[in-house]
Amino acid sequence: MPYAQKSRHLLNGIARPAMSLEDDLRRVEEHVAEARRLVQRQKGLIIRLRAVGAKTLDAQRILWLLESNLRRFEEHTDRLRANVRRQKRRQNCGLFSACKAAAARITSPTITPSII
């Protein structure tokens, strides 16, 4: 379903109003921040495991998964940012076109038929 047509979605079986692109972007940015924290935490764990001579293969695999998720969140963020920019350009273009049309109506000379 096109994004502009999305009006409501279900959350825990309850209908909620759809979020705006800006709301979606904020939420995804929070996910990116959390994913970065998890990646850093996992890297720290691997360093500590190596320091005590423990095996790190499982921890490294988890790190790869966390980094993969982080990349996906970052790609999603990039797409949403592009959509927000596109939406703002459309809105500005619409406002600009409306203003330009109004200005043209005001400044265009009106031709009045003369009666001879």
N, C-alpha and C positions, 0 to 999 in steps of 0.2 A: 504494500500500500504506500503511495507517495507520502512523503513526510508531511506536506501541508494538509493532507486529508486526515491525518491521524488526529483524532479528537479526544479519545479516551482509551485507557488500557486497564487491564486487570492486574491488581496487586493483591495477592492472597485472596483472590475471588471477589475483591471489591473494586468497583469501577472508580478510577481516579482520572482527573483531567490530564491530558497529555502535557509533557514538559516542552518548553521552548527549546530551540537549538542552544541558546545560552545556558539553560539549565542542564541540558545533556552535556555540554562542554565542561561545565563546572564539575559535574559528577565524574566524568571520565578523567579530568585532571586530578581529582582526588584519588582515583584508582591508580593513575600513573605514579603519584607521589607514594602511595602505599606500596606499590610494586617495587619502586626504587628502594624503599626502606627494607623490604623483604630480601631483595637481592644483596644489599649491603650486609644485612644481618647474616645471610647464608655465607657470604664470603668470609665474614669474621669467624663464623663457626668452622669453616674449612681450615682457616689459619690456625685456630686453636686445636683442632683435631691433629693437624700435621705436627704442631709443636709437641704434642704428647705421644706422637708416633702411631696414632690410630689410623685406620683405613678411611679414606675420604671418598671412595667411589660413589657410594649412595648419596652422600652430601653433594658431590659434584653433579650427579644426575638431577638432583632436586634444583640445584642452581641453574642448570641448563633449562629446566622447565620454567623456573621463575623468570629467567632472562627472555625466554620465548614469549611468555605472557606479557612481560614489560614491552617488548617490541610491538606486540599486537595492540596493546593499549595506546602506545605512542602513535602507531599508524591510524588508529581510530580517532585519536585526538587531532591528528593532522587533517583527516577527512572532515571532521566536525568544524575545525577552524576554517577550512576552505568553504564549507557550506554557510557558516556564519558570515564570512566576508562576502560571499555571493549574495546572500539574503540582504545584507546591508547595502550592497551596491544597487540591488534592485529597488530597495526602498528609497535610496537617495536618488536614483535615476527617476523613479516615479515622482518623487517630490520635485526634482529638478524639472522634469517634463511639465508637471502641473504648473510650477512657477513660471517656466518659460512660456507656456501657453497663455497664462494669465497676463504676463507682461506684454505678449504680442497683441492680445486683445486690447489692452489699455493704450499701447503706443501706436497701434495701426490707425492710419487715418480712416475716418469713416467717410464714405462717399454718399452724399445726399443728392438725390435727384433734384435737379432744378426745374422749376416750372417756367416754361417760356410763354 
